[in-house]
């Protein structure tokens, strides 16, 4: 029970206040009548004692029924999110009408939930299909550019923009898969440096085009994680660092003072202090995102959501005009191996 016994008793007395007042009023009337007719009050006192004892027994029985009914209603309220459990038997037609109204509301709610889930599934199916279909012309464009490169080198900007299209499509797919991520996890021990090198290699074209240098520290570290999803996190953070670093370098190293804590640091534009606590909110682009007009507000939200499910932590330090440092805590022990 959510309520204490004392509060239930007070609630019961409030619900029965009319009956109690009527009982007291009847006793008072009998006492006045006995007094006015100068009748011996001893029979009255004896009658009051008998009635009081009977009232106490009936009150205890009634309170027990009230308590059980209240308990069932609380259980019903808790379970109503999952299923419609039987309500207590109504005492009268008014209570029966209340229960009918509750059933209508619950049925309507379940219908709306089912309809919303179906609509969401249809929407997810559509976007998943769209993302897979759009990959076909992207792959064709990529192949054409590779073929063209044999004759004459295509503009680097064109190849870079095609790469960005691929990234945005892949982000859509990962976002759609996020809800079912738990069933897609394969947790193993992986070499962290190899995962980082694979992610950096993917963005080599942008490193080259923007002339941003990379400082990747040698590290001997294995981490219990899911390769696909942690790689997604690394790629998102590196992508963000490249996006908001017009010149300079990106450094990737281990924090020597913290166990299995990876640091990705850039010399970019930095994050406004008022935006730092909200950068992982879905759809939040912040000052830099609004100025850039290319931010979706999904990348860092996806990053934080994935890390939460992998039981990894993330923290951000940033200074305007100096750069941003992101730390990923990979030391979690509460992950079970599959």
JOLINBEL-V666964 format. One record per backbone hydrogen bond with DSSP energy under -0.5 kcal/mol. CO is the residue of the C=O (numbers start at 1). NH is the residue of the N-H. If there is no record, write none. Layout:
BEGIN
CO	NH
CO	NH
END
This chain:
BEGIN
4	8
5	9
6	10
7	11
8	12
9	13
10	14
11	15
12	16
14	17
16	20
17	21
18	22
19	23
20	24
21	25
22	26
23	27
24	28
25	29
26	30
27	31
28	32
29	33
30	34
31	35
32	36
33	37
34	39
35	38
40	43
41	45
42	46
43	47
44	48
45	49
46	50
47	51
48	52
49	53
50	54
51	55
52	56
53	57
54	58
55	59
56	60
57	61
58	62
59	63
60	64
61	65
62	66
63	67
64	68
65	69
66	70
67	71
68	72
69	73
70	74
71	75
72	76
73	77
74	78
75	79
76	80
78	81
79	82
79	83
83	85
92	96
93	97
94	98
95	99
96	100
97	101
98	102
99	103
100	104
101	105
102	106
103	107
104	108
105	109
106	110
107	111
108	112
109	113
110	114
111	115
112	116
113	117
114	118
115	119
116	120
117	121
118	122
119	123
120	124
121	125
122	126
123	127
124	128
125	129
126	130
127	131
128	132
129	133
130	134
131	135
132	136
133	136
133	137
134	138
135	139
136	140
137	141
138	142
139	143
140	144
141	145
142	146
143	147
144	148
145	149
146	150
147	150
147	151
148	151
148	152
155	159
156	160
157	161
158	162
159	163
160	164
161	165
162	166
163	167
164	168
165	169
166	170
167	171
168	172
169	173
170	174
171	175
172	176
173	177
174	178
175	178
177	180
178	181
180	183
181	184
182	185
186	188
186	227
187	338
188	190
188	225
190	192
190	223
191	195
192	196
193	197
194	198
195	199
196	200
197	201
198	202
199	203
200	203
201	204
203	206
203	207
204	208
205	209
206	210
207	211
207	212
208	211
211	213
213	250
214	216
215	217
215	252
219	221
221	192
223	190
223	225
225	188
225	227
226	230
227	231
228	232
229	233
230	234
231	235
232	236
233	237
234	238
235	239
236	240
237	241
238	242
239	243
240	244
242	245
244	246
244	269
248	213
249	267
250	215
251	265
252	217
253	263
254	256
255	258
258	261
260	262
260	330
261	255
262	328
263	253
263	265
264	326
265	251
269	321
272	275
272	276
273	276
275	278
275	279
276	279
278	281
281	284
283	285
285	289
286	290
287	291
288	292
289	293
289	294
289	295
297	283
297	284
298	302
299	303
300	304
301	305
302	306
303	307
304	308
305	309
306	310
307	312
308	311
313	329
315	327
317	325
319	322
319	323
323	319
324	266
325	317
326	264
327	315
327	329
328	262
328	330
329	313
END
